[in-house]
Amino acid sequence: MKKILIILAIFSPIPAFSMHIMEGFLPAFWSLFWSVVYLPIFVWGFRKIKQLLVEKPELKLLLALATAFAFVLSALKLPSVSGSCSHPTGVGLGALLFGPWVMSVIGVLVLLFQVLLLAHGGITTLGANAFSMAFIGPVFTWLIFSLSNKMGVNKKVAVFLAVFVGNMATYVCTSAQLAFAHPDVVNGVTTAFYKFVSIFGLTQIPIAIIEGLLTVVVLNLLSDHVPMRFDFLSQYKKRA
């Protein structure tokens, strides 16, 4: 556990003049739209967390670790597109450990703390940021890992691929959100989407690779040192 805390300390956030989709950058319609879309996802995820902690209360510490991991990594900002930024998401670890529904709630808490403590993101854009980072990213992470597992891919490779794809899926979604909100004056949403994706890709691909490798390292440490019975970690240790 000490090694894990050292890794988190190394990646501790520093002040940056960049954000998720920032406060006021989305028109009122799109802010409301993404909030309404995300509300049932959040409610269902909250029920899943309650069920998990009732059945396995010993997982509270591991859940807290996944939350801290997401908070620290997603607080590392690299300016990318006007009104947004590139950064690790950190939600892949929790998605693998607990599933995407649990991370749909954890991700909102992470985003909310960043709004209040670091001025990253915004209250009006919380629904949009949560949909891309706390739902789309974890869903793709879980799907890619499950598919790779069924195909017999090495566990470490499967984790890396899952986190990489989940990270990139988040930014494809963010690019789509920005394109719908700010379409190209001449060619509309499609051209705007390609512009956002191409700019994001320059910084996001290496970031996604680093996050994938870091997640593998953390899972290796957890599988070796966490003194508890947990299905995912025990299977990961056996097959990695």
KOLKOLVEX-307966 format. One record per residue (C-alpha): x, y, z; residue in three letters. Coordinates in steps of 0.02 Angstrom, whole numbers, padded with zeros to 5 digits, always signed. Each point is the difference from the previous one (the first is absolute). Layout:
<rs>
XYZAla/...
</rs>
This chain:
<rs>
+00000+00000+00000Met/+00147+00118+00033Lys/+00058-00021-00180Lys/-00172+00048-00062Ile/-00002+00157+00108Leu/+00172+00047-00067Ile/-00064-00014-00179Ile/-00150+00109+00042Leu/+00115+00129+00082Ala/+00110+00007-00155Ile/-00152+00037-00106Phe/-00072+00128+00122Ser/-00091+00144-00087Pro/+00071+00173-00026Ile/-00094+00159-00042Pro/-00036+00015-00186Ala/-00093+00123-00106Phe/-00103-00134-00085Ser/-00156-00102+00034Met/-00123-00129-00055His/-00137+00085-00102Ile/+00003+00160+00099Met/-00140+00096+00085Glu/-00109+00094-00125Gly/+00082-00076-00155Phe/-00155-00101-00045Leu/-00163+00087-00050Pro/-00141-00018+00127Ala/-00091-00129-00107Phe/+00148-00119-00008Trp/+00041+00023+00184Ser/-00178-00049+00045Leu/-00004-00140-00129Phe/+00154-00089+00068Trp/-00058+00023+00180Ser/-00168-00081-00040Val/+00084-00141-00096Val/+00120-00035+00143Tyr/-00125+00004+00143Leu/-00068-00179-00022Pro/+00178-00064-00023Ile/+00050+00079+00165Phe/-00153-00068+00092Val/+00031-00177-00063Trp/+00184+00012+00043Gly/-00041+00059+00176Phe/-00110-00153+00025Arg/+00142-00111-00060Lys/+00121+00077+00126Ile/-00124-00024+00143Lys/-00023-00181-00051Gln/+00188-00027-00013Leu/+00038+00072+00172Leu/-00140-00097+00082Val/+00062-00164-00074Glu/+00187+00036+00019Lys/+00032+00140+00127Pro/+00184-00048+00005Glu/+00020+00080-00172Leu/-00022+00178+00066Lys/+00187+00030+00008Leu/+00028-00065-00176Leu/-00143+00108-00062Leu/+00081+00151+00084Ala/+00165-00043-00085Leu/-00085-00007-00171Ala/-00079+00170+00037Thr/+00166+00077+00050Ala/+00084-00073-00154Phe/-00132+00078-00114Ala/+00009+00167+00090Phe/+00189+00015-00010Val/+00019-00055-00181Leu/-00145+00101-00069Ser/+00066+00155+00089Ala/+00158-00002-00108Leu/-00040+00123-00140Lys/+00079+00031-00169Leu/-00081+00143-00100Pro/-00071-00070-00161Ser/-00154+00082-00077Val/-00070+00171+00044Ser/-00126-00029+00138Gly/+00064-00173+00045Ser/+00160-00099+00032Cys/+00085-00168-00011Ser/+00039-00105+00154His/-00003-00178+00064Pro/-00172-00052+00060Thr/+00050-00121+00137Gly/-00169-00087-00006Val/+00064-00156-00087Gly/+00067-00077+00161Leu/-00167+00015+00089Gly/-00095-00060-00153Ala/+00103-00159-00003Leu/-00015-00029+00187Leu/-00183+00043+00025Phe/-00082+00019-00170Gly/-00056+00155-00097Pro/-00158+00035+00101Trp/+00096+00027+00162Val/+00119+00118-00089Met/-00147+00101-00068Ser/-00024+00062+00179Val/+00184+00008+00051Ile/+00037+00100-00157Gly/-00131+00131+00045Val/+00074+00019+00174Leu/+00174+00020-00075Val/-00062+00132-00123Leu/-00097+00091+00136Leu/+00151+00009+00115Phe/+00105+00067-00143Gln/-00128+00135-00036Val/-00006+00055+00182Leu/+00183-00023+00048Leu/+00100+00023-00160Leu/-00116+00104-00111Ala/+00010-00136-00133His/-00160-00024-00101Gly/-00164+00077+00052Gly/-00166-00028+00085Ile/-00102+00035-00158Thr/+00112-00117-00101Thr/+00005-00137+00133Leu/-00125-00110-00092Gly/+00098+00010-00163Ala/+00167-00033+00084Asn/-00072-00143+00101Ala/-00078-00082-00152Phe/+00165-00004-00095Ser/+00122-00037+00143Met/-00105-00093+00129Ala/-00110-00102-00116Phe/+00064-00018-00178Ile/+00181-00027+00054Gly/-00040-00134+00132Pro/-00124-00089-00116Val/+00128-00016-00140Phe/+00134-00052+00125Thr/-00111-00138+00067Trp/-00056-00058-00173Leu/+00177-00009-00072Ile/+00065-00092+00152Phe/-00145-00124-00003Ser/+00025-00031-00187Leu/+00189-00020+00020Ser/-00027-00119+00146Asn/-00116-00109-00103Lys/+00129-00005-00139Met/+00133-00061+00122Gly/+00108+00156-00008Val/+00132+00017+00135Asn/-00076+00092+00149Lys/+00129+00139+00002Lys/-00021+00031-00186Val/-00189-00006+00020Ala/+00006+00130+00139Val/+00112+00114-00102Phe/-00111-00011-00154Leu/-00158+00026+00101Ala/+00064+00156+00089Val/+00074+00070-00160Phe/-00163-00021-00097Val/-00103+00064+00146Gly/+00107+00157+00011Asn/-00013+00033-00187Met/-00188-00034+00002Ala/-00020+00136+00130Thr/+00080+00127-00115Tyr/-00093-00057-00154Val/-00159+00029+00101Cys/+00062+00170+00060Thr/+00041+00047-00178Ser/-00176-00046-00053Ala/-00075+00101+00143Gln/+00102+00152-00049Leu/-00042-00022-00184Ala/-00187-00006+00033Phe/+00012+00153+00111Ala/+00116+00097-00117His/-00022-00062-00179Pro/+00108+00065-00140Asp/-00077+00157-00075Val/+00012-00068-00178Val/-00001-00190+00009Asn/-00091-00033+00164Gly/+00023-00134+00132Val/+00102-00126-00099Thr/+00140+00120-00044Thr/+00004+00068+00178Ala/+00011-00178+00067Phe/+00149-00044-00110Tyr/+00087+00160+00053Lys/-00022-00036+00185Phe/+00050-00183-00016Val/+00156+00040-00102Ser/+00060+00130+00125Ile/-00040-00109+00152Phe/+00090-00148-00078Gly/+00168+00088-00002Leu/+00008+00004+00190Thr/-00122-00136+00048Gln/+00080-00152-00083Ile/+00162+00007+00102Pro/-00101+00043+00157Ile/-00111-00152-00028Ala/+00154-00111-00021Ile/+00075+00064+00163Ile/-00164-00024+00094Glu/-00015-00178-00066Gly/+00175-00044+00059Leu/-00025+00083+00169Leu/-00162-00095+00028Thr/+00089-00164-00035Val/+00134+00047+00130Val/-00131+00044+00132Val/-00098-00161-00031Leu/+00161-00100+00017Asn/+00032+00083+00168Leu/-00178-00027+00058Leu/-00003-00183-00050Ser/+00162-00029+00097Asp/-00033+00102+00157His/-00187+00024+00032Val/-00042-00124+00140Pro/-00180-00037-00049Met/-00097-00121-00106Arg/-00058+00090-00155Phe/-00050-00094-00158Asp/+00076+00117-00128Phe/+00169+00015+00087Leu/+00015-00185+00035Ser/-00039-00043-00182Gln/+00117+00135-00062Tyr/+00143-00067+00105Lys/-00027-00179-00061Lys/-00011+00041-00185Arg/+00111+00154-00021Ala/
</rs>
